[in-house]
Amino acid sequence: MLHPQARALLKLIEERGVAPTHTLSPAEARRVYRERRAFTQPEPPRVEECRELAAEGIPLRMYRPLGAPAGEALPGLVYFHGGGWTIGDLETHDTLCRELANGAGCAVISVDYRLAPEHRFPAAFEDALAATRWTMREANALGLDARRLSVGGDSAGGNLAAAVAIALRDDAEEGDTTPPLAFQLLIYPATDQRCNQPSHQRNGQGYLLTSDTVRYFHDHYLPDPALDLDWRASPLLHENLAHLPPAFVLVAGYDPLHDEGAAYAQRLSEAGCHATLVNFERQIHGFILMGRVIDEANAAVRLCAAELKRGLSR
């Protein structure tokens, strides 16, 4: 059953006549998504340091956890925000990145990748990969432990994290001597752009992220249906998911993306990778950003931070 707090939020959205994302222009949708955080997100916690950076022209924001000693080489998470490759930015995920940094005791590098439709596939993937490679190269200068770096993201960001992990594995197989990624944190990731898993029908209406909005995001990012089969867009479709970093995959029961996230965790396990799947079965897509109004969001953040900390301590 749907969590009462999630149900109350959906009812409030309906009563207030909030326009569905797919009815807005990308610019309007970005503004609304940014403004919504004041209503749904907790106050951003203090961190030891928050610094603006750039990786080959890609804006980044780096957080060091509260209490981290100056000069200590920290494990790190390169984080890609959600928003259907169309909305979202460093601000919409500022609180979550701070929470993950403090909870996991690691540095978080948030990536402001290019958005569609101004920059269609594979622009977001290329930025995500470039930012991760840059972070790995610059680890010492950034105060990071190059042997304990990870990638993560929510929704579209989970898609990017999964695809980056595959690309870096392939780099290593081709002789790249950079230390491999230590972990991947995948929060209700989009892994199959064909959108044909049963949860797309089961949860396609009434739970905030609708089939219409999924299509809106998809079509902005991937104008040609043939691109759905490209593993950089649909990591679930890569023929080989072996030798990838350990993964923690979180899904939500009332999410159109539920089944493809669960399928990705299953394929990782079947390929011999360490993968843990947790289902917040009463929750909706996007809930992890809603800790002000949904208590389970805060539990989900704590769980993600704990799993990230464990993964980076191996």
Buried (B, 14 or more C-beta within 10 A) or exposed (E): EBBEBBBEBBEEBEEEEEEBBBEBEBEEBBEBBBEBBEEBBBEBEEBBBBEEBEBEEBBBBBBBBBEBEEEEBBBBBBBBBBBBBBBBBBBBBBBBBBBBBBBBBBBBBBBBBBBBEEBBBBBBBBBBBBBBBBBBEBBEEBBBBBEBBBBBBBBBBBBBBBBBBBBBBEBBEEEBEBBBBBBBBBBBBBBBBBBEBEBBEBBBEEBBBBBEBBBBBBBBBBEEEEBBEBBBBBBBBBEEBEBBBBBBBBBBBBBBBBBBBBBBBBBBBEBEBBBBBBBBEBBBBBBBBBBBBBEBBBEBBEBBBEBBBBBBEE
